Amino acid sequence: MLRIPFISSLFSSAPVVPVLRLAGPIGAVSPFRQGLNLSTMAGTIERAFATKKAKAIAIQINSPGGSAVQSMLIYRRIRDLADEKGLPVYVFAEDVAASGGYLIALAGDEIYVDASSIVGSIGVVAATFGFDKAIKRLGISRRVYTAGENKVSLDPFQPEKAEDVARLKDLQKDVHETFMDLVKERRGRRLKETKEDLFTGEFWSGKKALELGLVDGISDLRSKMREMLGKNVRLRLIAPKRGLFGRRLRGVLAHENSSTSEGGFVPPSLADDLISAIEARALWSRYGL
């Protein structure tokens, strides 16, 4: 007897688990390549939760972090839909779920890792360079005109000011407290009593993260879903809808406002693109990847 796969799948009683894959730095990576952000992931997340016969949502995360805002926006969208649809969410970390990557992982009702995954980095960082001495040696003067005395705070081409650093640290403290509060809210009593401070920005192996209560177990997506829902469970990858044309123009559209007075497009500089790529590479290399 011949069977038509599409027709048979309509009447299958096997549980379905949509799978979302969130991989890469969070926020802008380079002028022509976006990392994870809500605007590019919202439709994919919503399609996952709209999947018929879904019994749960599985999320694979492999991210060294990035934008605190985009991390929180993605987290909130997942939690809002989970509560609206009444579906449990299971998160599976791959190489890294650190900083903003771990913040997104908190959207899971349960978090699973590999024993060698890198987990944690519950902190906030801001990094830049200081070029003021270099341009002085080259005989270059910096000319900046502003309305607002703090408009060029922490300008890398001007000497660092103690009051600018103090303002930045106050801002970081607020963001850090929001992150810590979310960890306490989502992990609650699962956080183990330990002398180690979880919120210093330190990161751990998946095995140690389990001991600390930051995650719920050591497993992979397929094994855990089969264990929970049976060997007939169907894992359905929900991929972003991206056409070739859209991929090529995303960076251009993001820079529509960077134009000349005559309306001509000003492409991002190679230096900007290179610096962004280096920053993205630095995020990964911090965890030995």
C-alpha positions in Angstrom: 0.0 0.0 0.0 1.4 3.4 -1.0 1.5 6.1 1.6 1.7 9.8 0.9 4.0 11.4 3.5 2.1 14.7 3.7 -1.3 13.1 4.1 -0.1 10.6 6.7 1.5 13.4 8.7 -1.8 15.2 8.9 -3.3 12.3 10.8 -0.2 11.3 12.8 -0.8 11.3 16.6 3.0 11.7 17.2 3.7 14.8 19.4 5.3 17.7 17.6 8.0 19.9 19.0 9.0 23.0 17.1 12.7 23.8 17.4 14.1 27.3 17.4 17.8 27.8 16.8 19.4 30.9 18.2 23.0 31.1 17.2 25.6 33.9 17.2 26.2 37.3 18.9 23.2 39.3 19.9 22.6 42.6 18.3 24.5 44.2 15.4 27.6 42.2 14.3 28.7 44.3 11.4 27.2 46.9 9.1 26.2 44.3 6.6 25.3 41.4 9.0 22.9 41.4 11.8 23.2 39.1 14.8 20.3 37.9 16.9 17.7 40.5 17.4 13.9 40.7 17.9 13.2 42.3 14.5 14.7 39.3 12.6 13.5 36.6 15.0 10.0 37.7 15.9 8.3 36.0 13.0 10.2 32.8 13.5 9.4 32.7 17.2 5.7 33.3 16.5 5.6 30.6 13.9 7.1 28.1 16.3 4.4 28.8 18.9 1.7 28.7 16.2 2.7 25.2 15.1 -0.3 22.8 15.2 -0.2 19.9 17.6 2.9 21.3 19.4 3.4 19.8 22.8 6.4 21.9 23.7 8.9 24.4 22.3 12.6 23.5 22.1 15.2 26.2 21.8 18.9 25.6 20.9 21.2 28.4 22.0 24.8 28.9 21.0 25.6 32.5 21.8 28.3 34.4 23.6 26.0 37.3 24.3 25.9 40.9 23.1 23.1 43.5 23.4 21.4 43.5 26.7 18.3 45.1 25.2 17.9 42.6 22.4 18.5 39.7 24.8 15.7 40.9 27.0 13.3 41.6 24.0 13.8 38.1 22.7 13.4 36.6 26.2 10.1 38.5 26.7 8.7 37.5 23.4 9.3 33.9 24.1 7.8 34.1 27.6 4.8 36.1 26.5 4.0 33.5 23.8 4.7 30.6 26.2 2.2 32.0 28.7 -0.3 32.8 26.0 -0.2 29.3 24.4 0.3 27.4 27.6 3.3 25.6 26.1 6.4 24.5 28.1 9.8 25.8 26.8 13.0 23.7 27.0 16.3 25.3 26.2 19.4 23.4 25.1 22.8 25.1 25.2 25.4 24.1 22.7 29.0 25.5 22.9 28.0 28.7 24.8 25.0 30.2 26.6 26.8 33.1 28.3 25.9 36.7 29.2 23.0 37.7 26.9 22.9 34.1 25.6 22.2 32.9 29.2 19.6 35.6 29.7 17.7 34.3 26.7 18.1 30.7 28.1 16.2 31.9 31.2 13.1 31.9 29.0 13.1 28.1 29.3 11.1 26.3 31.9 14.1 24.0 32.0 17.6 24.4 30.7 19.9 21.6 29.5 23.5 21.7 28.5 26.4 19.6 27.5 28.9 18.9 30.3 31.5 21.0 28.3 29.2 23.9 27.5 30.2 27.3 28.7 27.5 28.9 30.9 27.1 32.0 32.9 28.9 35.3 32.6 26.1 37.1 34.5 27.5 40.6 34.2 27.8 43.7 32.0 30.8 44.9 30.0 31.6 47.9 27.9 34.9 48.0 26.0 36.6 50.6 23.9 40.0 52.0 22.9 41.8 55.2 23.7 43.4 57.0 20.7 44.0 60.4 22.3 47.8 59.9 22.7 48.2 58.3 19.3 46.5 61.2 17.4 48.6 63.7 19.4 51.8 62.0 18.3 50.6 62.2 14.7 49.8 65.9 15.0 46.0 65.3 14.6 43.5 67.5 16.4 40.0 66.3 17.3 37.3 68.8 16.4 33.8 68.0 17.8 31.0 70.5 18.2 28.0 69.6 20.4 25.0 71.0 22.2 25.1 69.3 25.5 28.3 69.0 27.6 28.2 65.2 27.9 27.3 64.5 24.3 30.8 63.1 23.6 31.2 61.3 26.9 33.9 58.5 26.6 35.0 59.7 23.1 38.0 57.4 22.4 39.8 60.3 20.7 39.7 62.4 23.9 41.4 61.8 27.3 39.3 59.7 29.6 37.4 61.6 32.3 36.7 60.1 35.8 33.1 61.5 35.8 32.4 59.8 32.5 33.5 56.5 33.8 31.5 56.9 36.9 28.3 57.6 34.9 29.0 54.5 32.8 29.4 52.3 35.9 26.1 53.6 37.3 24.4 52.6 34.0 26.1 49.2 34.1 25.0 48.7 37.7 21.3 49.2 36.7 21.6 46.7 33.8 23.4 44.2 36.0 20.7 44.4 38.7 18.0 43.7 36.1 20.0 40.7 34.9 20.5 39.4 38.5 16.8 39.9 39.4 15.8 37.9 36.3 18.1 35.0 37.2 16.7 34.9 40.8 13.1 35.1 39.5 13.5 32.4 36.9 15.8 30.0 38.7 14.5 30.6 42.2 15.1 27.8 44.6 17.0 25.8 42.0 20.0 28.1 42.7 22.2 26.1 45.1 23.6 27.4 48.3 27.3 28.1 47.4 30.1 30.3 48.5 30.8 31.2 44.9 29.2 34.4 43.7 27.1 33.8 40.7 27.0 37.4 39.6 30.6 38.4 39.2 30.6 37.8 35.4 32.4 34.4 35.9 31.5 31.5 33.6 31.5 27.8 34.2 31.3 24.4 32.4 27.9 22.9 32.0 28.8 20.4 34.7 29.6 23.1 37.2 26.6 25.2 36.1 24.4 22.2 37.0 26.0 22.0 40.5 25.3 25.8 40.9 21.6 25.4 39.8 22.0 27.6 36.8 20.8 24.7 34.6 18.6 21.6 35.1 20.5 18.8 33.5 23.0 17.5 31.1 21.4 16.3 27.9 20.8 17.1 24.2 17.6 18.1 22.5 16.8 14.9 20.7 17.5 12.6 23.6 15.6 14.7 26.1 12.5 15.2 23.9 12.4 11.4 23.2 12.7 10.7 26.9 9.9 13.1 27.7 7.5 12.6 24.8 8.4 9.2 23.4 10.5 7.9 20.5 7.9 9.0 17.9 8.2 12.7 18.8 8.7 14.8 15.7 11.2 17.6 15.9 10.4 20.4 13.5 13.0 23.1 12.8 11.5 26.5 12.4 13.9 28.5 10.3 13.9 32.2 9.6 12.4 33.1 6.2 15.3 34.8 4.4 15.5 35.3 0.7 18.8 36.0 -1.1 17.7 39.5 -2.0 16.8 40.2 1.6 20.1 38.9 2.9 22.1 41.1 0.6 20.2 44.3 1.3 19.7 44.0 5.1 22.8 46.0 5.9 22.0 48.6 3.2 18.5 49.1 4.6 20.0 49.5 8.1 22.0 52.4 6.8 19.3 54.3 4.8 19.8 57.3 7.0 23.5 57.5 6.3 23.2 59.5 3.1 24.7 62.7 1.6 22.8 65.9 1.4 22.0 65.1 -2.3 20.4 61.8 -1.2 23.3 59.6 -2.4 24.0 56.4 -0.3 27.1 56.4 1.8 28.3 52.8 2.3 29.7 51.8 5.7 33.5 52.0 5.8 35.6 49.0 5.6 37.1 50.0 9.0 33.7 50.0 10.6 33.0 46.5 9.2 36.3 45.3 10.3 36.0 46.6 13.9 32.5 45.1 14.2 33.9 41.7 13.0 36.7 41.9 15.5 34.3 42.7 18.3 32.1 39.7 17.4 35.2 37.5 17.2 36.3 38.7 20.6 32.9 37.7 22.1 33.5 34.1 21.0 37.2 34.0 21.8 36.6 35.0 25.4 35.2 31.5 25.9 38.0 29.8 24.1 36.1 29.4 20.8 
